[in-house]
Amino acid sequence: MTTGHTSGLRPERPDLRPLPDLARRFDLEVHGDIEGLAVTGITLSSKSVEPGDLYVGLAGVNAHGAQFAGDAREKGAVAIVTDARGHALAAHSGLPVLVTSDPRASLGALSAWVYQTTDYAPLLFGITGTNGKTSVAYIIEAVLRQLGVLAGLSTTAERRIGDYAVTSSLTTPEATEVHGLLARMREADAAAVVIETSAQALTRHRVDGIVFDVVGFTNLTHDHLDDYGTMQAYFEAKAPLFTAERAKRGVVINDAEWGTKLARAATIPVVQLSTYPGKAADWYAAILRETIDETRFILNGPDDQSITTSIPVLGRHMAENAALALVMLVEAGYPLADIAAALTRDGGIDVYIPGRAERIANSGPAVFIDYGHSPDAFTSTLDSLRRVTDGRIIMVFGADGDRDPSKRVEMGQIAARLSDVVVVTDFHPRNEDPAAIRKVLVDAARAAVPSRELYEVADPRDAFRQALAVATPDDAILYAGPGHEDYHEVAGVHIPYSARDDARLALHESGWL
């Protein structure tokens, strides 16, 4: 697979879009001469400007994007869109300045106009929820591939079309990137596009200008309260995805009250999925068999529709994610019988989900690298591991700095209660004191289970090797947090580090590989 940088997925053959037409279309206040000028792209990062771009200067927490208008011009920007304050900052850049009162709120519409994505009508899938979004997105794309459908993908881990992929920096990219991505999908003749849609994507206008054909909801659990304050506010940030302005149809897992509440609040047709036999729902999923490498389940729906299949990943929660993906595909118009035929032919859902309960080796202790960094994610994976592990469960984890500190105590408690050995380490301390973060986790774990075997090892490389040193072949090691990521962030610096690669190296050093 070819890979590139985060700005790499935009159209290769962009059309020239006349700048005067854009100014008239959006009633922008024009400063400077724009006659005869045209743009071929749009970006809000001065670092990713390409020749012919329209640069958007937004007010940020620490700086205003218009301050970098000169850099944007040097890289080939044609003009800048910004607010009144930005106009003053960009006035000496030499670029024409187009002023609007709220450029962020206009970003989706501007991007859709530049890339002409309103004229592109693939099937659009959007997935929201606290946990499981990435997995559902990969499963939808995988099943579409098994059906012979070319689909594009945008997740926390990567943006991908065919064999070309770029790494992701945000769960949902900014609107400029989303529409550039859609334009690239159009060039590739993709018939469907799957977009992981975070709460921040909705509240920060990242998916403006898009109407999804089918949206799905996984769950709502403790996370991101640093952004939203309360669970109710967090719910209200996600709920607009299930309105006619954002989507046509929806599928909701209603096992918890937040799902039921969302189904009631939705202003679009919604079908409900449950794993509880007594719960009122349209579709029901039930686990048939769990092993360390596979989860088999049955999905039953209206009109005697049924499919029995498997996903090659550990955990009941992964089967729930797969069931949601399948129902979303049915809602999009793919007959369940056709899906069943393709999955039976291939021996189940043929999917690889990077860094989500990803097993590293088939010899020695069972080692799993997982992206989960919330209490609910810890619980789901540890419960699943307990059901398929003969030996002990050893858990390596940390808590990221500059992110919702309110969940840290619960994370430490869950780790101690549901595993047999706890190894606390550093995970993206960012600008916080890593020792202080570790102390909260260690104290919480010790308070929850005073007798629990526990190690505090700051360096994540050493922490994993500590876990490996106390492991036997019958044990399982869950390294939660880093997942697919290839860096460790300390004091604003990205230090190269892949938990997956390092785990393989450590296993090799220990003679297991």
Secondary structure, DSSP 4 states (H G I P E B T S, - for coil): -EEE-TT--S-SSPPPEEHHHHHHHTTPEEES--TT-EESEEES-GGG--TTEEEE--B-SS-BGGGGHHHHHHTT--EEEE-HHHHHHHGGGSS-EEE-S-HHHHHHHHHHHHHTGGG---EEEEEESSSSHHHHHHHHHHHHHHTT--EEEE-SSEEEETTEEEE-SSSS--HHHHHHHHHHHHHTT-SEEEEE--HHHHHTTTTTT--EEEEEE----S--HHHHSSHHHHHHHHGGGGSTTTEEEEEEE-SSHHHHHHHHH-SS-EEEEES-TTS--SEEEEEEEE-SS-EEEEEE-GGG-EEEEEESSS-HHHHHHHHHHHHHHHHTT--HHHHHHHHHHHTS-----TTSSEE--SSSSEEEEE---SHHHHHHHHHHHHHH-SS-EEEEE---TTS-GGGHHHHHHHHHHH-SEEEE--S--BTS-HHHHHHHHHHHHHHH-TTSEEEE-SSHHHHHHHHHHT--TT-EEEEES-TT--EEEETTEEEE--HHHHHHHHHHHTT--
